[in-house]
Amino acid sequence: MNFTQRLRQNELLLGTMLTLPSPEVAEMIASCGYDWLFMDGEHGNLSTLGWQRMLQAVAGRSASIIRVADKSEREIKKILDIGAEGIIAPQVNTAAQARHLVACCKYPPQGIRGVGLARAQGYGRSFADYMETANDSIAVIIQAEHIDAVNNIDEIVEVDGIDAVFIGPYDLSASMGLMGQVEHPEVVEAIDRVGRACQQRQIALGYFGTSAESVQAYASKGYHLICAGTDAGFILGGAQQTLDELRG
């Protein structure tokens, strides 16, 4: 089964976030056996070609899901054409935005994705097979990371074609005037409100935390798309630990 099929069948999928523009780091982390990699194109500085080099380094060992820098048709088309297995769209606050994103990820007649030869289609070699399966196999993941998304969540989850809703706890807390207080009761209640709506609609839930410990409570609540830690955090943590031990 591909990543999207596993997501729809509510498998627990474990991932981590890549923030550094390094194919070598992506290659090393993919070799660890993560189910998926959250590649951050929203805050990162890579070009489309840079992301393609990252995908080539991963070489399919983990599903590569790229968070797009913006929600435009042009941006999404380029990310999918280089071979990403799906997108994560930030700051999706309305059902209209969600419908637009689904349309951008689907070829006609289901959507408006432009047709062209690129890496995703084997540069033309597997064009027919890709065109036949892409609409069903591309993962469309939206982020609920603003109080407006929470307030509109019942309408958002009714949009056909959404495969998962990924909570952005830090931006959500900031939008509530509680910057970084992701365990504040009001933030937790907002997250739980999103969770209830998704579970009622049987849409997979995702959550990011900086450590394994920080996401375990959400995995136990039935969240299936888990992302823990970042590449930069692993490097800094390992380097600091070694230095501390040397200074002993």
C-alpha positions in Angstrom: 0.0 0.0 0.0 1.1 3.5 -0.6 1.2 6.3 2.0 -2.2 7.7 1.2 -3.9 4.3 1.4 -2.2 3.6 4.7 -3.3 7.0 6.0 -6.9 6.3 5.0 -6.8 2.9 6.7 -5.8 4.7 10.0 -2.4 3.1 10.3 -0.1 4.8 12.8 2.4 6.6 10.6 5.6 7.9 12.3 7.6 10.8 10.8 9.9 13.6 11.5 10.5 17.1 10.1 13.2 18.1 7.6 14.1 21.8 7.8 17.6 21.8 6.4 18.4 22.2 2.7 20.6 19.0 2.6 20.0 15.9 0.5 22.6 14.1 2.6 20.6 14.7 5.8 17.4 13.6 4.1 19.2 10.5 2.9 20.4 9.6 6.4 17.1 10.2 8.1 15.2 8.2 5.4 17.5 5.3 6.1 16.3 5.1 9.7 12.9 3.7 8.6 10.5 6.6 9.2 7.1 6.0 7.5 7.1 9.6 6.2 9.1 12.8 6.2 7.5 16.2 6.8 9.6 18.4 4.4 9.1 22.1 5.4 8.8 24.2 2.3 6.9 26.9 4.2 9.8 28.1 6.4 12.7 26.5 4.5 14.6 28.3 1.7 14.8 25.6 -1.0 13.8 26.1 -4.6 11.7 23.5 -6.4 14.9 22.0 -7.8 16.3 21.8 -4.3 13.2 19.9 -3.1 13.6 17.5 -6.1 17.2 16.8 -5.0 15.8 16.0 -1.5 13.3 13.6 -3.0 16.0 11.9 -5.1 18.1 11.4 -2.0 15.2 9.8 -0.1 14.6 7.5 -3.0 11.2 6.3 -1.8 12.4 4.8 1.4 10.0 7.2 3.3 7.0 9.0 1.9 8.0 12.6 1.2 5.2 15.1 2.1 6.1 18.7 1.4 4.6 21.6 3.2 4.0 24.2 0.5 5.2 27.8 0.8 1.8 29.1 -0.3 -1.5 27.6 -1.4 -1.3 28.7 -5.0 -2.1 26.3 -7.9 1.4 27.0 -9.4 3.2 26.1 -6.2 1.2 22.9 -5.6 1.6 21.8 -9.2 5.4 22.1 -9.1 5.7 20.2 -5.8 3.6 17.4 -7.1 5.3 17.3 -10.5 8.7 16.7 -8.9 7.3 13.5 -7.2 6.1 14.4 -3.7 3.6 11.9 -2.4 1.5 14.6 -1.1 1.3 18.2 0.3 0.7 19.8 3.6 -1.0 23.1 3.3 -0.5 25.7 6.1 -3.2 28.0 7.5 -6.3 26.5 6.0 -9.0 28.4 7.8 -12.1 28.0 5.6 -13.9 25.3 3.7 -13.4 27.4 0.5 -9.6 27.3 1.0 -9.8 23.5 1.6 -11.8 23.0 -1.7 -9.3 25.0 -3.6 -6.4 22.9 -2.3 -8.1 19.6 -3.2 -8.8 20.9 -6.7 -5.1 21.9 -7.1 -4.1 18.4 -6.3 -6.5 16.6 -8.6 -6.3 16.3 -12.4 -9.6 17.2 -14.3 -12.4 16.5 -14.1 -12.0 16.2 -10.3 -9.7 19.2 -10.1 -7.6 21.8 -11.9 -4.1 20.4 -11.8 -2.2 21.1 -15.0 -0.9 18.1 -17.1 2.7 18.0 -18.0 5.7 15.7 -18.2 7.9 15.8 -15.1 9.7 13.5 -12.6 6.5 12.3 -11.1 5.5 10.7 -14.4 8.9 9.2 -15.0 9.6 12.1 -17.4 6.9 10.6 -19.6 7.9 6.9 -19.3 5.1 6.1 -16.8 2.7 8.9 -17.9 -0.4 6.8 -18.4 0.0 4.9 -15.1 0.6 8.0 -13.1 -2.4 9.8 -14.7 -4.6 6.9 -13.9 -3.6 6.7 -10.2 -2.5 10.2 -9.1 -5.9 11.6 -8.1 -6.4 8.8 -5.6 -2.8 8.4 -4.4 -1.7 12.0 -3.7 -2.2 12.8 -0.1 -4.0 16.1 0.6 -3.2 17.2 4.2 -4.4 20.6 5.6 -3.2 22.3 8.7 -5.6 23.6 11.4 -3.3 26.1 13.0 -5.4 29.2 13.6 -8.5 29.8 15.8 -10.4 30.6 12.6 -9.8 27.1 11.4 -11.1 25.8 14.8 -14.2 27.9 14.5 -14.8 26.6 10.9 -13.7 23.0 11.4 -17.2 21.5 11.0 -17.5 23.0 7.5 -13.9 22.2 6.6 -14.0 18.5 7.3 -17.1 18.2 5.0 -14.9 19.0 2.0 -14.4 15.8 0.0 -10.8 14.9 -0.8 -9.1 15.9 2.5 -7.0 12.9 3.7 -5.8 14.4 7.0 -5.9 17.4 9.2 -2.6 18.3 10.9 -2.7 20.3 14.0 -0.2 23.2 14.2 -0.1 23.7 18.0 2.4 26.6 18.1 0.7 28.8 15.5 -2.7 27.9 16.9 -1.6 29.1 20.4 -0.2 32.3 18.9 -3.5 33.0 17.2 -5.3 32.7 20.5 -2.9 35.1 22.3 -1.2 32.3 24.1 2.1 32.1 22.2 3.9 28.8 22.8 1.5 27.7 25.5 0.5 24.5 23.7 -0.6 22.9 27.0 -2.9 25.8 28.1 -6.4 24.5 28.7 -7.9 26.8 26.1 -5.4 25.6 23.4 -6.0 22.0 24.4 -9.7 22.4 24.1 -9.3 24.0 20.7 -7.2 21.1 19.5 -9.7 18.6 21.0 -12.5 20.4 19.1 -10.7 19.8 15.8 -10.1 16.2 16.9 -13.7 15.5 17.6 -14.8 16.9 14.2 -12.2 14.9 12.3 -13.0 11.6 14.2 -16.7 12.1 13.5 -15.9 12.4 9.8 -13.3 9.7 10.0 -10.5 11.9 8.8 -7.0 11.2 10.0 -5.4 13.5 12.5 -1.8 14.7 12.7 0.3 16.3 15.3 3.8 17.7 15.6 6.0 17.8 18.7 9.6 18.5 19.3 10.2 15.1 21.0 8.7 11.6 21.2 7.4 12.4 24.6 5.5 15.4 23.4 3.4 13.5 20.9 2.7 10.3 22.8 -0.5 11.6 24.4 -1.9 12.4 20.9 -1.0 9.0 19.5 -2.9 7.5 22.4 -5.9 9.7 21.5 -6.1 8.1 18.1 -4.0 10.5 16.0 -2.4 8.5 13.2 -0.1 11.0 11.5 2.6 11.7 14.0 5.7 13.9 13.5 8.3 14.1 16.2 11.5 16.1 16.2 13.5 17.9 13.4 16.7 17.3 11.6 18.2 20.4 13.1 17.1 19.3 16.6 18.7 15.9 16.2 22.0 17.5 15.1 22.1 20.1 17.9 21.0 17.6 20.5 23.6 15.0 19.6 26.3 17.6 19.3 25.4 19.2 22.7 25.2 15.9 24.5 28.6 14.8 23.2 30.2 18.1 24.3 28.5 17.9 27.7 29.8 14.4 28.1 33.3 15.4 27.1 33.3 18.3 29.6 31.8 15.7 32.1 
